Amino acid sequence: MKLTLRVWRQKNADAPGAMSTYEVDGISQDMSFLEMLDTLNEELILAGDDPVAFDHDCREGICGACSLVINGDAHGPERTTTCQLHMRAFDDGDTVDIEPWRASAFPVVKDLVVDRSSFDRIIQAGGYISAPTGTAPDAHATPVPKPDADFAFEHAECIGCGACVAACPNGSAMLFTSAKVNHLNVLPQGAPERETRVLDMVEQMDSEGFGGCTLTGECATACPKGIPLPSISAMNKEWLRATRKARR
């Protein structure tokens, strides 16, 4: 395939950015989107130009590093991570716009790379447990009802990619934060920090400058791991419970 790429180029956080146009040819439909960008960068390097900076790591849909807005959609036209998006999702002759996540809490580092350390600070605020779990056999000594285990595993699938923030018109991190709160709060090992966890993580989320949630649902639609929208309601209930308990 031959494609026209319009890529956001920005030297650093303080420099102005703009879309630059590139032509790539000989793109296989079996390539991943990141492999296509590798091809573009090889051509730029051979021409003596600066390659396009973009985040990537495992390229297996697990790490959450890849973070691109493709033709206006977080991770592109399919519900998957950018590294698992293949070029068969596009047609020969297409024009493809490639931009970084757009959120004030995700400042641009260079080109398509953004600083997502705000997510790390939210997790540091409460995404841990203090209960000693012992060895692997000892962990089974505390029975967990299957509905609770299923709920916890569903939310533990969050890879922290930030697609929810990029897709939200408000730049909200409620879906990410709710996933991190809910997957621990429902388990007995997470009970000691149940109240402080949700209060501290929500407070940190607000201090990072993320927007407020109006339940538009774009976050859950864009999430490559299928974190459900009711996750936010579950966290709101946890927050109200913790707030009422703290006032007693």
Backbone bond lengths (Angstrom), bond angles and torsions (degrees), N, CA, C in turn:
res aa  C-N    CA-C-N  psi(-1)  N-CA   C-N-CA  omega(-1)  CA-C   N-CA-C  phi
1 M - - - 1.448 - - 1.526 110.31 -
2 K 1.304 114.81 151.76 1.457 122.05 172.02 1.520 107.74 -113.11
3 L 1.333 116.37 128.36 1.456 121.23 -175.15 1.523 110.75 -129.03
4 T 1.322 114.62 151.25 1.459 121.14 170.76 1.519 107.59 -105.22
5 L 1.329 116.82 119.99 1.461 121.76 -178.72 1.519 110.14 -105.80
6 R 1.318 115.92 128.30 1.470 121.44 172.38 1.525 106.65 -110.24
7 V 1.341 115.25 106.00 1.459 121.79 -169.65 1.528 110.51 -113.03
8 W 1.337 115.63 136.47 1.458 120.14 176.80 1.527 109.11 -73.45
9 R 1.340 116.33 123.06 1.467 122.29 177.30 1.530 108.71 -117.20
10 Q 1.301 115.15 129.88 1.464 120.97 -179.71 1.525 107.81 -149.97
11 K 1.309 117.47 120.60 1.467 121.70 -172.56 1.513 112.40 -63.63
12 N 1.314 116.93 -42.50 1.469 121.55 177.78 1.520 109.02 -159.71
13 A 1.333 116.00 -177.86 1.460 120.30 -174.83 1.524 112.70 -63.60
14 D 1.324 116.88 -28.68 1.465 120.27 -176.44 1.525 113.49 -91.76
15 A 1.319 116.70 -16.42 1.463 120.54 -177.25 1.529 110.77 -83.40
16 P 1.325 118.20 149.29 1.473 119.72 174.74 1.522 110.32 -69.89
17 G 1.312 115.90 149.00 1.461 120.54 179.79 1.520 111.74 -114.10
18 A 1.324 116.09 164.32 1.461 121.09 179.30 1.526 108.43 -159.74
19 M 1.318 115.79 160.55 1.460 121.48 176.55 1.525 109.47 -82.12
20 S 1.335 115.89 131.60 1.462 122.26 175.38 1.523 108.98 -113.53
21 T 1.321 116.61 142.76 1.464 121.78 -175.66 1.525 110.73 -103.73
22 Y 1.344 115.00 133.35 1.469 121.71 178.84 1.528 108.91 -134.58
23 E 1.306 115.36 149.12 1.472 122.12 175.16 1.526 108.29 -109.04
24 V 1.326 116.61 129.02 1.464 120.66 174.70 1.522 108.30 -123.31
25 D 1.324 115.60 141.24 1.465 120.93 -177.37 1.529 108.86 -129.73
26 G 1.325 115.54 160.94 1.456 120.50 177.92 1.518 113.35 71.98
27 I 1.322 116.79 27.95 1.467 121.30 -179.38 1.530 109.55 -82.86
28 S 1.315 116.38 122.66 1.462 121.27 178.44 1.522 110.80 -78.81
29 Q 1.319 116.70 143.84 1.463 120.71 176.19 1.519 112.20 -66.66
30 D 1.327 117.10 -18.23 1.462 121.15 -179.69 1.518 112.63 -86.77
31 M 1.328 117.85 -6.40 1.461 120.82 176.30 1.526 110.23 -69.41
32 S 1.324 116.00 148.94 1.456 119.08 167.55 1.524 108.05 -79.20
33 F 1.329 116.49 165.61 1.464 119.70 -179.54 1.525 110.58 -62.87
34 L 1.327 116.88 -37.31 1.455 119.77 179.35 1.521 111.80 -69.24
35 E 1.318 117.52 -34.41 1.463 120.32 175.56 1.528 110.89 -64.82
36 M 1.321 115.14 -34.74 1.461 118.80 175.84 1.529 110.11 -64.41
37 L 1.339 116.88 -40.37 1.464 120.07 176.96 1.531 111.10 -67.33
38 D 1.336 116.41 -33.86 1.467 119.37 174.37 1.529 110.77 -59.67
39 T 1.330 115.22 -41.57 1.467 120.10 178.75 1.526 110.97 -62.47
40 L 1.329 115.98 -43.76 1.468 120.27 176.74 1.523 110.52 -59.66
41 N 1.331 116.99 -45.04 1.460 120.17 -177.63 1.528 112.14 -66.39
42 E 1.329 117.02 -35.39 1.462 119.69 176.32 1.528 110.42 -61.06
43 E 1.321 115.71 -41.67 1.468 119.87 178.87 1.525 111.16 -66.76
44 L 1.344 116.60 -39.79 1.467 119.93 179.34 1.526 111.15 -65.58
45 I 1.335 116.43 -41.30 1.467 120.15 -179.80 1.529 110.70 -64.68
46 L 1.341 116.02 -43.31 1.469 119.92 179.28 1.520 111.41 -63.12
47 A 1.334 115.63 -29.69 1.472 119.71 179.21 1.528 112.24 -85.55
48 G 1.344 115.91 -1.39 1.454 119.64 179.35 1.508 114.10 83.06
49 D 1.328 117.21 14.94 1.466 121.45 -179.97 1.527 110.69 -97.98
50 D 1.322 115.28 164.41 1.461 121.74 178.98 1.535 109.38 -75.50
51 P 1.350 118.76 125.40 1.471 119.62 179.33 1.516 111.59 -68.47
52 V 1.317 115.78 159.65 1.459 121.73 178.89 1.525 109.12 -76.22
53 A 1.334 116.67 126.15 1.457 120.93 178.38 1.531 109.28 -83.82
54 F 1.332 115.75 128.45 1.470 120.21 175.19 1.521 108.61 -148.37
55 D 1.332 116.49 153.00 1.464 122.06 -178.58 1.519 111.04 -82.18
56 H 1.322 115.87 139.57 1.466 121.07 172.70 1.518 108.05 -164.43
57 D 1.326 116.38 157.41 1.453 120.06 177.78 1.521 110.15 -150.47
58 C 1.333 117.04 -89.53 1.468 119.34 -172.96 1.524 113.32 -72.72
59 R 1.310 116.94 -30.60 1.472 123.32 -176.70 1.531 111.70 57.61
60 E 1.316 116.30 30.40 1.463 121.84 178.05 1.525 112.01 -126.64
61 G 1.338 117.23 14.13 1.459 120.42 177.65 1.507 114.66 74.06
62 I 1.339 117.50 22.79 1.455 120.71 -174.73 1.526 112.61 -115.72
63 C 1.340 117.22 -39.90 1.466 119.92 -168.97 1.525 113.82 -79.38
64 G 1.314 118.30 -27.26 1.459 121.31 -179.07 1.511 114.26 81.86
65 A 1.334 117.81 9.78 1.467 120.17 -176.77 1.523 112.64 -72.16
66 C 1.329 118.13 -43.00 1.461 120.66 -176.03 1.532 110.02 -65.26
67 S 1.299 115.76 130.70 1.473 119.23 -171.30 1.515 110.32 -150.31
68 L 1.319 116.42 88.60 1.460 120.37 -177.90 1.518 110.70 -132.14
69 V 1.313 115.59 142.29 1.463 121.45 169.57 1.523 106.59 -95.03
70 I 1.326 116.30 115.71 1.459 122.39 -174.45 1.523 109.12 -114.04
71 N 1.316 115.36 115.76 1.473 121.63 -176.32 1.526 111.47 51.67
72 G 1.326 115.35 40.15 1.459 121.10 175.60 1.508 115.51 86.50
73 D 1.339 118.63 -3.90 1.464 122.17 -178.68 1.523 110.36 -113.12
74 A 1.326 116.17 135.29 1.460 120.24 175.57 1.522 109.29 -63.68
75 H 1.312 117.37 123.58 1.467 125.21 -177.72 1.524 113.38 70.23
76 G 1.324 117.98 0.63 1.457 118.82 175.33 1.509 115.21 102.43
77 P 1.345 117.09 -168.22 1.468 121.49 -171.06 1.523 115.07 -75.33
78 E 1.327 118.60 -10.52 1.463 121.13 179.67 1.522 109.73 -113.83
79 R 1.339 115.82 154.83 1.463 119.88 -179.24 1.524 109.17 -82.50
80 T 1.308 115.13 81.22 1.462 121.46 -179.03 1.518 107.73 -158.91
81 T 1.328 117.13 176.36 1.459 120.17 175.22 1.526 109.18 -78.85
82 T 1.321 116.57 160.86 1.466 120.06 -178.28 1.523 111.52 -61.11
83 C 1.335 116.67 -36.23 1.466 119.25 -178.12 1.527 111.98 -70.14
84 Q 1.329 117.08 -22.30 1.459 121.17 179.22 1.531 112.35 -97.83
85 L 1.332 116.02 0.27 1.460 121.18 175.14 1.524 108.43 -82.88
86 H 1.319 117.38 126.63 1.461 121.17 -178.14 1.522 110.76 -106.03
87 M 1.319 114.95 157.65 1.455 120.97 -174.00 1.526 112.69 -70.51
88 R 1.321 117.01 -8.63 1.466 119.05 174.78 1.527 111.33 -67.19
89 A 1.335 116.74 -12.82 1.468 120.65 176.53 1.526 111.55 -76.71
90 F 1.346 117.13 -5.05 1.461 121.64 -179.26 1.527 109.65 -121.43
91 D 1.314 115.52 164.23 1.465 121.57 -179.34 1.520 110.76 -113.00
92 D 1.308 115.51 154.41 1.458 121.47 176.43 1.523 109.72 -56.75
93 G 1.321 116.57 131.12 1.453 121.41 179.40 1.509 114.99 91.38
94 D 1.332 117.50 -2.29 1.463 120.76 -179.02 1.529 111.61 -65.14
95 T 1.329 114.81 151.74 1.456 122.18 167.97 1.524 107.19 -103.78
96 V 1.329 116.79 125.69 1.462 121.85 -174.49 1.526 109.50 -119.03
97 D 1.329 115.90 120.92 1.466 121.37 176.28 1.522 109.16 -91.60
98 I 1.340 116.35 130.98 1.465 121.55 -177.84 1.519 108.80 -127.43
99 E 1.337 115.87 119.00 1.459 121.83 -176.66 1.520 110.62 -132.43
100 P 1.328 117.83 162.87 1.469 120.87 174.90 1.521 111.18 -81.09
101 W 1.333 116.52 170.30 1.472 119.93 172.23 1.521 108.89 -56.01
102 R 1.326 117.04 139.87 1.461 121.25 179.47 1.525 109.21 -111.27
103 A 1.328 117.08 101.82 1.464 122.19 176.53 1.521 107.59 -161.74
104 S 1.314 116.83 141.26 1.464 119.68 -178.73 1.520 111.73 -63.70
105 A 1.342 116.78 -27.21 1.464 120.70 179.05 1.520 112.19 -80.98
106 F 1.334 117.63 -6.03 1.467 123.65 176.79 1.535 109.46 -119.10
107 P 1.328 119.03 73.48 1.469 120.29 -178.54 1.529 111.44 -64.87
108 V 1.312 116.04 144.25 1.465 121.27 179.29 1.527 109.79 -70.11
109 V 1.329 116.56 132.02 1.457 122.64 174.32 1.522 110.01 -89.94
110 K 1.339 115.42 -52.11 1.457 121.92 175.41 1.523 108.63 -165.28
111 D 1.310 116.54 133.42 1.468 122.62 176.78 1.534 110.71 51.74
112 L 1.338 116.73 -109.99 1.458 122.15 -175.68 1.522 112.79 -98.59
113 V 1.320 117.14 4.53 1.469 122.02 -178.57 1.521 109.88 -93.68
114 V 1.332 116.40 129.31 1.459 120.97 176.52 1.528 109.65 -121.14
115 D 1.315 115.48 157.24 1.461 122.10 178.46 1.525 109.14 -87.57
116 R 1.332 116.87 110.38 1.468 121.37 -179.78 1.524 112.00 -106.88
117 S 1.328 116.92 24.65 1.460 120.05 -179.89 1.529 112.03 -65.44
118 S 1.329 117.43 -15.99 1.470 119.78 175.16 1.523 110.53 -60.40
119 F 1.335 117.47 -34.98 1.459 120.89 175.51 1.525 110.90 -62.97
120 D 1.327 116.14 -41.08 1.465 120.36 179.24 1.522 110.87 -61.12
121 R 1.313 116.11 -40.37 1.471 119.86 -178.12 1.525 111.33 -70.13
122 I 1.337 117.05 -32.06 1.466 119.49 175.33 1.527 109.97 -64.82
123 I 1.326 116.87 -44.23 1.466 120.19 178.86 1.526 110.36 -64.87
124 Q 1.335 117.45 -41.70 1.458 120.63 179.58 1.525 112.02 -61.12
125 A 1.328 116.81 -27.24 1.458 120.60 -178.32 1.524 112.76 -69.69
126 G 1.341 117.08 -23.95 1.465 116.84 -177.86 1.510 115.76 -169.71
127 G 1.307 118.61 1.94 1.461 120.67 -176.05 1.504 113.70 -83.89
128 Y 1.324 116.50 56.73 1.461 121.32 -178.81 1.526 108.74 -151.86
129 I 1.323 116.54 169.10 1.459 121.49 173.44 1.521 108.55 -126.97
130 S 1.337 117.06 150.71 1.464 121.47 177.99 1.520 111.67 -103.72
131 A 1.336 116.96 -12.41 1.463 120.12 -178.23 1.518 110.30 -69.22
132 P 1.351 118.20 126.05 1.467 119.99 176.58 1.525 109.70 -69.89
133 T 1.307 116.98 127.32 1.471 120.23 -176.41 1.520 112.93 -94.59
134 G 1.334 117.54 -10.85 1.446 119.64 178.97 1.516 112.20 72.97
135 T 1.318 115.46 -159.85 1.452 119.99 178.64 1.519 110.26 -79.07
136 A 1.319 116.40 172.61 1.466 120.41 -177.79 1.528 112.89 -57.84
137 P 1.345 120.76 -44.67 1.473 119.24 178.24 1.524 112.83 -63.07
138 D 1.358 116.80 -35.89 1.457 119.56 -179.69 1.526 112.11 -65.11
139 A 1.314 116.67 -28.56 1.465 119.75 -178.11 1.520 111.29 -61.65
140 H 1.321 117.65 -28.11 1.467 121.22 -179.26 1.524 112.57 -78.45
141 A 1.318 116.01 -4.75 1.459 119.07 179.82 1.523 111.63 -72.11
142 T 1.329 116.80 -17.63 1.465 121.15 177.96 1.522 108.77 -105.51
143 P 1.325 117.20 102.07 1.474 118.88 -178.08 1.524 111.44 -67.89
144 V 1.314 115.81 138.96 1.465 122.63 177.77 1.522 108.10 -120.07
145 P 1.331 118.46 122.08 1.478 119.81 178.62 1.524 110.82 -55.92
146 K 1.329 116.99 142.34 1.464 120.44 -176.30 1.527 113.01 -58.08
147 P 1.338 120.08 -41.91 1.476 117.65 177.69 1.530 112.63 -58.30
148 D 1.345 116.73 -37.57 1.463 119.87 178.18 1.527 110.95 -68.75
149 A 1.326 116.35 -41.00 1.463 120.24 178.91 1.528 110.84 -63.70
150 D 1.340 116.15 -42.99 1.463 120.28 178.56 1.526 110.75 -62.60
151 F 1.339 116.29 -41.96 1.464 121.49 179.38 1.524 110.17 -62.40
152 A 1.327 116.44 -43.99 1.459 121.00 -179.19 1.524 111.02 -65.01
153 F 1.338 116.77 -45.64 1.465 119.87 -179.52 1.526 111.67 -64.09
154 E 1.343 116.36 -37.94 1.459 120.15 179.84 1.528 110.83 -59.40
155 H 1.333 116.03 -41.31 1.459 119.63 -177.76 1.525 112.37 -82.91
156 A 1.330 116.22 -24.94 1.463 119.58 177.70 1.524 112.14 -70.25
157 E 1.332 117.13 -12.69 1.470 120.18 178.93 1.523 112.90 -70.55
158 C 1.330 117.76 -14.50 1.469 120.57 178.76 1.522 110.17 -55.77
159 I 1.338 117.13 127.53 1.464 121.92 -179.03 1.527 112.13 -103.36
160 G 1.325 117.19 3.53 1.461 120.23 175.85 1.515 114.50 65.85
161 C 1.327 117.14 33.55 1.469 119.83 -177.09 1.527 112.15 -74.51
162 G 1.332 117.31 -29.35 1.462 121.05 -179.75 1.511 114.91 93.98
163 A 1.343 117.16 6.50 1.464 119.61 178.83 1.524 111.45 -60.25
164 C 1.331 116.57 -33.44 1.461 120.30 -179.90 1.522 110.99 -62.36
165 V 1.330 115.95 -40.69 1.467 120.55 178.47 1.524 110.63 -68.45
166 A 1.335 116.09 -43.31 1.462 120.70 -177.95 1.523 111.95 -64.72
167 A 1.339 116.13 -33.72 1.463 119.95 -177.85 1.522 112.85 -82.34
168 C 1.321 116.89 -24.81 1.467 120.85 -175.85 1.523 110.89 -72.33
169 P 1.330 118.92 129.37 1.469 120.42 178.14 1.521 112.76 -64.76
170 N 1.339 116.84 -17.28 1.458 121.22 178.68 1.527 112.74 -99.77
171 G 1.322 117.28 -4.72 1.459 120.06 -176.06 1.514 111.90 64.62
172 S 1.329 116.77 39.89 1.461 121.48 -176.80 1.527 111.31 -87.99
173 A 1.329 115.66 147.67 1.467 121.48 177.48 1.523 111.26 -110.18
174 M 1.324 117.36 24.43 1.460 120.84 -175.73 1.527 112.55 -64.95
175 L 1.320 118.44 -38.92 1.462 119.40 -178.27 1.525 110.34 -66.95
176 F 1.329 117.07 -44.38 1.467 120.56 177.50 1.517 110.67 -60.06
177 T 1.334 117.39 -50.23 1.459 121.18 -177.14 1.519 111.26 -64.04
178 S 1.322 116.63 -39.87 1.468 119.37 179.61 1.518 111.37 -64.90
179 A 1.336 117.14 -36.72 1.465 119.87 178.12 1.522 110.51 -63.07
180 K 1.326 117.22 -42.72 1.455 121.31 -178.48 1.529 111.89 -70.96
181 V 1.328 116.67 -33.33 1.468 120.39 177.60 1.521 110.61 -73.25
182 N 1.320 116.96 -48.82 1.457 120.89 -171.04 1.522 113.66 -68.53
183 H 1.319 117.25 -35.67 1.464 117.26 -175.27 1.526 112.07 -71.53
184 L 1.339 117.96 -18.30 1.459 120.93 175.49 1.527 112.28 -98.24
185 N 1.323 117.29 -37.80 1.464 120.64 -174.26 1.516 113.76 -66.34
186 V 1.316 117.69 -25.05 1.455 120.26 -176.71 1.531 111.88 -83.79
187 L 1.331 117.71 -14.19 1.461 121.56 -177.75 1.531 111.03 -94.06
188 P 1.326 118.09 148.36 1.473 120.11 179.63 1.521 112.30 -61.87
189 Q 1.335 117.39 -31.66 1.467 119.52 179.07 1.522 112.29 -65.74
190 G 1.331 116.50 -23.94 1.458 120.35 -179.43 1.508 114.22 -92.28
191 A 1.340 116.94 -0.66 1.462 121.26 -174.80 1.535 114.19 -62.33
192 P 1.356 120.67 -38.85 1.469 119.00 -177.31 1.524 113.80 -58.33
193 E 1.331 117.66 -33.84 1.478 121.07 -179.52 1.522 112.15 -103.87
194 R 1.293 118.62 17.99 1.463 120.35 -172.44 1.520 112.35 -55.84
195 E 1.326 117.49 -47.56 1.461 120.25 -177.29 1.531 111.48 -76.90
196 T 1.327 116.42 -47.95 1.465 118.92 -176.69 1.528 111.22 -65.99
197 R 1.326 116.37 -31.96 1.476 119.78 -178.44 1.524 111.00 -59.46
198 V 1.329 116.51 -54.75 1.464 119.04 -175.19 1.518 111.37 -67.53
199 L 1.332 117.48 -37.35 1.461 119.67 -179.87 1.526 110.80 -67.35
200 D 1.320 116.86 -43.93 1.466 120.54 -177.28 1.526 111.73 -70.30
201 M 1.335 117.24 -40.58 1.460 119.83 -177.28 1.522 111.36 -70.54
202 V 1.326 117.36 -38.92 1.464 120.20 177.65 1.533 110.26 -67.54
203 E 1.333 116.08 -40.04 1.466 119.25 177.80 1.528 110.99 -62.31
204 Q 1.344 116.58 -42.41 1.458 120.11 178.93 1.525 110.91 -66.04
205 M 1.328 116.13 -40.16 1.464 120.67 178.07 1.531 110.48 -58.13
206 D 1.310 116.44 -45.64 1.466 120.30 179.99 1.530 111.36 -64.88
207 S 1.334 116.47 -38.81 1.463 119.80 -177.31 1.526 112.31 -69.96
208 E 1.330 117.13 -21.01 1.466 121.30 -179.83 1.525 112.36 -77.49
209 G 1.328 117.12 -11.99 1.459 119.95 176.74 1.514 115.46 93.86
210 F 1.342 117.41 14.93 1.460 119.36 175.03 1.528 109.55 -70.29
211 G 1.317 116.23 153.28 1.458 121.00 -179.49 1.525 112.65 -75.80
212 G 1.314 115.71 168.19 1.448 120.89 178.26 1.525 111.77 -79.41
213 C 1.309 115.51 154.64 1.468 121.22 -178.36 1.523 110.19 -90.98
214 T 1.328 116.27 130.93 1.466 121.42 174.60 1.529 111.15 -119.98
215 L 1.333 115.55 17.82 1.469 122.41 175.94 1.529 112.95 53.51
216 T 1.324 116.35 45.60 1.459 118.87 175.37 1.528 111.51 -73.55
217 G 1.330 116.24 -23.79 1.462 120.34 176.06 1.511 115.62 88.28
218 E 1.342 118.20 -2.50 1.459 120.06 -179.97 1.524 111.82 -63.43
219 C 1.335 116.28 -30.59 1.465 120.49 -178.82 1.522 111.47 -61.88
220 A 1.328 116.42 -49.24 1.460 120.37 -178.55 1.526 111.28 -67.65
221 T 1.328 116.67 -32.58 1.468 120.44 178.36 1.521 110.97 -65.89
222 A 1.333 116.50 -36.90 1.463 120.74 -176.71 1.525 113.34 -85.92
223 C 1.328 117.72 -18.30 1.472 120.53 -174.10 1.524 110.91 -62.01
224 P 1.339 118.74 120.16 1.465 120.27 -178.59 1.517 113.64 -71.00
225 K 1.323 117.50 -15.34 1.458 121.28 -179.51 1.520 113.20 -104.86
226 G 1.326 116.86 3.27 1.453 120.58 172.92 1.512 115.32 72.01
227 I 1.336 118.36 31.33 1.466 119.56 173.96 1.524 107.66 -63.03
228 P 1.340 118.60 123.41 1.475 120.44 -172.05 1.528 112.79 -77.14
229 L 1.313 116.01 152.46 1.460 121.61 179.29 1.534 112.71 -60.67
230 P 1.356 119.97 -37.28 1.475 119.42 177.78 1.519 114.19 -59.32
231 S 1.337 116.85 -11.86 1.460 119.77 175.48 1.529 110.83 -58.00
232 I 1.331 116.19 -35.79 1.465 120.43 -179.95 1.524 110.19 -66.77
233 S 1.325 116.74 -42.28 1.470 120.26 178.00 1.522 111.19 -62.54
234 A 1.341 115.86 -38.64 1.461 119.80 178.84 1.524 110.78 -63.37
235 M 1.343 116.52 -40.15 1.464 118.71 178.35 1.524 111.08 -69.03
236 N 1.325 117.27 -37.45 1.464 119.81 177.38 1.526 111.19 -59.92
237 K 1.330 116.26 -39.09 1.469 120.07 177.12 1.525 110.52 -64.60
238 E 1.351 116.01 -41.38 1.465 119.70 177.73 1.525 110.58 -62.74
239 W 1.331 116.50 -40.12 1.461 120.50 -178.91 1.530 111.06 -66.35
240 L 1.330 116.47 -43.43 1.467 119.86 178.43 1.521 111.10 -64.16
241 R 1.319 116.38 -40.63 1.474 121.05 178.13 1.522 110.73 -61.25
242 A 1.345 115.62 -45.24 1.463 119.74 -178.66 1.533 111.24 -68.25
243 T 1.317 116.97 -37.10 1.460 121.15 179.98 1.531 111.26 -65.50
244 R 1.328 116.13 -44.37 1.468 120.62 178.94 1.528 111.05 -64.60
245 K 1.335 115.88 -39.63 1.468 119.49 -179.87 1.524 110.96 -67.17
246 A 1.339 116.85 -36.14 1.458 120.82 -179.05 1.521 111.24 -69.24
247 R 1.333 118.37 -25.08 1.465 122.26 -178.51 1.523 113.21 -82.12
248 R 1.312 117.13 -13.34 1.472 119.79 -177.62 1.519 111.07 -71.97
